[in-house]
Amino acid sequence: MLGPLEVWNGTSRVNPGGSRQRHVLATLLVYADKLVPVGRLIRAVWDEEVPQTADNQIRKMVWDLRRRLPDSVQILTEAPGYRLVLREGQLDARHFETLLSRAEAEAAEHRVDSAVEHLSDALSLWRGRALAGMTGSVVTSGGRALDERRHVATERWIDLRLSRGDAQDLVPDLYSLVAEHPLHEGLRERLMLALYRIGRRAESLNVYALGRAELVELGIEPGTGLSRLQERILNDDPQLTLPERIVATRHPSPPEAEPAHARDVTDHRSPPPPVHHAPPPPVHGMLPYDLQDFTGRRRELDQLLGAGAASRDRAPTLVTLSGMPGVGKTALAVHAAHLLAEAFPDGQLFVDMQGLTPLSGPPSLADVLQHLLLSLGTPPTDIPGDLMGRLTTWRRTVAGRRVLMILDAVTDTAAIRPLLPGTGGCLVMVTSRSVISDLDGALSMSLGPLSEEESLDLLGRIIGVHRLGDTDEARALVAGCGRLPLALRITGAKLNNRRSWSLQYAVRRMRRHDLRLRELTLADRSVAAGIGECYRGLTPAQQHVLLSVRTTPASGFDCRTAAHLAGISAVEAEDALEGLLDACLLQALPEPGRYAQHELVRSFAVQEYGMSRPGVELALTAEGMREHSRESVEHPVVH
């Protein structure tokens, strides 16, 4: 996968079939060992122009793949789709992730040379852009996720080599990387630092000037990191320099330049005395990057900052953030965590409970404990192999320390209870797409869409205030996005990429419910994908009710209306509606017993209903279209 898709059986190359069949295989590989619904495979092959025989064609393609692939690769049929099962060492992307994990373990023990070697081996697996030459939103999304991991590994490889004094050797590689990614400020920072450390101060400042010119063309200024580095270089900050290494070691070229048998075995020797080669300190700042244009959420942010400031030594402070997909739960938690970082100097940790790597499934408790312990600098040799041993080590390690932790995308509260610190002084933020009500003592926060003013502010920051133009069109656009931060960012990115688009044109593309979600998809970001995952987690009764209330007024509906539309009893309807509230796919109105459906959830329901009934066309009346542009569609009409 780390380049154009290739299949090999030993030394023989395997032809997996034509273009469509290759897209099916690529999708199964992106989600290897996970169930892939037939609907996702259909989208991977045809995207929008789906033939009526799509289901049958997918079945034939899977049958043919089973015939062509080696016996060691299995494609299992599991309703409602397929699962591709691989053994250890059969997928280059997984081998890449294994090498990254080994590198981090070595770095945690300050064996920098060994960590660099593992990273070099990992990067040498790449043959170009992941899944190069393949199209379609599903496959390109998977490929982009892999490409991002490559960028992370490259940056880590550069940082470790800079820490050991390899600036001279890195400059050519960094110039090539900056030329390939001119808007990547992190790479530009590293090039500036390398040039400065080898005495080329003027060139370093010129790299900043060229980068600033590129960014100004987009209407933005360089970020804080780039600006601060320029200032430090101008002031000849002595902390930017690094003592030269006295013990000679190899300086790896780009990973593919040196055969494995020729590697210098001295990489595994003990490092030279600290006066010459000080090992980097353990990395405790494990938070994702903060959004420079973070907007709104003032009340919720004040609550989080207050909770962090009020953390006590008696017990950890727990906060849960819930809300529908795309509402900005993770962004808010990360933003607050960066603001609170100084109050928790012993570590700021982040765990994605849906996967520690893009290709892995939900991690086991043992894997999460290992990840947390490594993040806090525990040597791998001190981490027990058994679950209870790791749990004991984790509680002992975190006891008495001030640690901030984000547990992201939690679906099962029982899975995170063992991770909660046993002593106070810590802050734990838990994000979830469903309401968490069984975490005793937690401050519960439920996020709704942004206000219209906040939405306009965010869109203006993304595309430039000068482009907002007609306020009515801007309001219609943020309404079409449901005032969700994710939808606004996707729309803003498309407007930036397509400078000829007007706001009016963007609004027109999103007026129909059954087409709107297609517009709110960009690369690996998709509003529909998030809602779809929540939908698949519902019971059949809840799914039926959600689709049944798609035609209800935007002003809301009650239990009796839902029961009538779904053809079930009022008691059954109420149970389903309450479940949908907990899943954050319905909104409770101030009046007791009344509910409302978010416009993008309604769009998903309209689309899902249409897909479940081929040949049924759902549209809005002309009058409905005009009303929808003002976010007041009442009843889609079924033809």
FENUR-V435518 format. One line per field, one symbol per residue. ss: DSSP state (H for helix, E for strand, - for the rest). phi: phi as a letter, one per 40 degrees, with the letter a starting at -180 (. if undefined). psi: psi as a letter, one per 20 degrees, with the letter a starting at -180 (. if undefined). A space follows every 50 residues. Layout:
BEGIN
ss=???
phi=???
psi=???
END
This chain:
BEGIN
ss=------EEE--EEE----HHHHHHHHHHHH-----EEHHHHHHHHH---- ---HHHHHHHHHHHHHHH-----EEEEE--EEEEE------HHHHHHHHH HHHHHHHH---HHHHHHHHHHHH-------------HHHHHHHHHHHHHH HHHHHHHHHHHHH---HHHHHHHHHHHHHH----HHHHHHHHHHHHH--- HHHHHHHHHHHHHHHH-------HHHHHHHHHHH---HHH---------- ----HHH--HHH--HHHH----------------E------------HHH HHHHHHHHH-------EEEEEE------HHHHHHHHHHHHHHH----EEE EE------------HHHHHHHHHHH----HHH----HHHHHHHHHHHH-- ---EEEEE----HHHHH---------EEEEEE----------EEEE---- -HHHHHHHHHHHH-HHH---HHHHHHHHHH----HHHHHHHHHHHHH--- --HHHHHHH---HHHHHHH-EE--EEHHHHHHHHHH---HHHHHHHHHHH H-----EEHHHHHHHH---HHHHHHHHHHHHH----EE-----EEE--HH HHHHHHHHHHHH-----EE--HHHHHHH--------EE-
phi=.cidcbbbbgcbcbcchcdccccccdcccdbdgbcbcddccccccbfbcc cccddcccccccdccdcccdccbbbccbdbabbcbbccgcbccccdcccc cccccccccgccccccccccccccccbhcdfdgbbgcccccccccccccc ccccccdccccccbgcddccddccccccccbcccccccdccdcccccbgb ccccccccccccccccccgbcdcccccccdcccdcfdccccbdcccccbc bccddccbccccccccdcccccddcbaccccdcbcbccccccbdbggccc cccccccccccbccaccbbbbbicdgcgccdcccccccccdccbccibbb bcccicbdcccdccccccccdcccccgcddcccccccccccccccccccg bcbbbbbcfcbbcccbdcccdcbcgbbbbbbacbcbbbbdgcccbbcbcc ccccccccccccbgdcccfccccccccccccgfcdccccccccccccbcc cccccccccbccdcbcccccbafcbacccccccccccccdcccccdcccc ccccchabccccccccgbccccccdccccccccgbbbccdcdgbbabcdc ccccccccccccbdgcbbabcdcccccccbfbcbbcbcb
psi=hmaqpqpqncjpppoiaaghhhhgggghhhkpjqpoqhhhhghhgiegnp rhjgghhgggggghghhhqqhippoqoopkcqpppqrpjiphhhhghghg ghghgghhjkmgghghgghghghiipjaqpkqiqaqhgghgghhgghhhg gghgggggghhhhjkkgghhggghggghhhmhjohghhghggggghijjm gghghhhgghghhghhhjjqqqrgggghggghghjlohiirpqqphpprq npaqhiipqhijqpiihjrqqrqhhhmpqqqqoinkqrqqphkpqbkggh ghgghhhghjprigqqppppoqrrpjikggggggghghhighimiiqoqp poiipiqhiqapqrhgggggggghhjjpqhijoqhqghghgggghhhipj qoppppoqlpiohhiigiipqirajqppppqqiqpoiknpjqopppparq rgghghgghhhgiphhihcohghghhghghjjkpgghhhggghhhhhnii prhgghghijhphiighhhlpocjppghgghhgggiirqhgggggghhjh jqqhirrahggggghikrrhggggggghhhghjkiqppqhppjqrqpqhh hgggggghghhinpippprqrghhghhhijlkpgoqpp.
END
